[in-house]
Amino acid sequence: MTSKRPRQGTARSASASAKAAQSLFEDLGFSPTESRREAVKAELYVAILKIVRERGLTARQLGEILGKPHSRVSELLNGKLNLVKADTLIGYLDQLGVDVSIKVTRRAS
């Protein structure tokens, strides 16, 4: 019997993963604001890794697409998100031909 994996890319799974990431950062001692910021960066990072994997890109090829040196691409691929801002990751996704949309909602009181 094979187990069914939840469909990826749905609003429901994205929302659940964002909340899980935020909770993880809070557990690590980040403030709620910092946790939300880091969770957004983590989601963008995962999207970049997915594209790299789907296209079979090497670090060199990714560097050429992004116009970044190998050292910067290596840092990115090794998850050093403290060295990059969310808007930079959004720019990388744009250069990879992906649209990024942001949903803004009110927090529950």
C-alpha positions in Angstrom: 0.0 0.0 0.0 1.4 3.4 -0.9 0.8 6.4 1.2 -0.8 9.5 -0.4 1.2 12.6 -0.1 -0.7 15.9 0.3 -0.8 17.9 -2.9 1.9 20.5 -3.0 1.4 24.0 -4.3 -2.1 24.4 -2.9 -3.0 27.4 -0.8 -3.9 25.0 2.0 -0.4 23.3 2.1 1.4 26.6 1.6 -0.5 28.1 4.5 0.1 25.1 6.7 3.8 25.1 5.9 4.1 28.8 6.6 2.5 28.4 10.0 4.7 25.4 10.8 7.8 27.5 9.8 6.7 30.4 11.9 6.1 28.1 14.9 9.6 26.6 14.4 11.2 30.0 14.5 9.2 31.0 17.6 10.4 27.8 19.3 14.0 28.8 18.5 13.5 32.1 20.4 12.7 34.5 17.6 10.0 37.1 18.3 6.7 36.7 16.5 7.7 39.4 14.0 11.1 37.9 13.3 9.5 34.5 13.0 7.1 35.7 10.3 9.9 37.3 8.5 12.1 34.2 8.6 9.2 32.0 7.6 8.6 34.0 4.5 12.3 33.7 3.6 12.2 30.0 4.2 9.2 29.6 1.8 11.0 31.6 -0.9 14.1 29.5 -0.4 12.2 26.3 -0.7 10.6 27.5 -3.9 14.1 28.3 -5.3 15.4 24.8 -4.3 12.3 23.2 -6.0 13.0 25.0 -9.2 16.7 24.1 -9.1 15.8 20.4 -8.6 13.0 20.4 -11.2 15.3 21.9 -13.8 18.4 19.9 -12.8 20.4 23.1 -12.5 24.0 23.0 -11.3 25.3 25.7 -9.0 27.2 27.1 -11.9 24.1 27.3 -14.1 22.1 28.9 -11.3 24.9 31.5 -10.8 24.8 32.3 -14.5 21.0 32.8 -14.4 21.1 34.9 -11.3 24.3 36.8 -12.3 25.9 35.8 -9.0 29.4 34.4 -8.3 29.7 30.8 -7.3 30.4 31.7 -3.6 27.1 33.5 -3.3 25.2 30.7 -5.0 26.9 28.2 -2.8 25.8 30.1 0.3 22.3 30.2 -1.0 22.1 26.5 -1.8 23.6 25.7 1.6 20.7 27.5 3.3 22.6 30.5 4.7 19.5 32.6 4.7 20.9 35.0 7.3 23.0 36.5 4.4 20.0 37.3 2.1 16.9 39.4 2.4 13.4 38.3 1.3 13.3 40.9 -1.5 16.6 39.4 -2.9 15.0 35.9 -2.9 12.0 37.3 -4.7 14.4 38.8 -7.3 16.0 35.4 -7.7 12.6 33.8 -8.3 11.8 36.5 -10.9 15.1 35.8 -12.7 14.1 32.1 -12.7 10.9 33.0 -14.4 8.5 32.6 -11.5 5.9 35.0 -10.3 5.6 35.6 -6.5 2.3 36.6 -5.0 1.8 37.7 -1.4 -1.3 37.3 0.6 -2.0 39.7 3.4 -4.5 38.8 6.1 -5.5 40.0 9.5 -4.2 37.9 12.4 -6.8 36.4 14.7 -7.1 38.4 17.9 
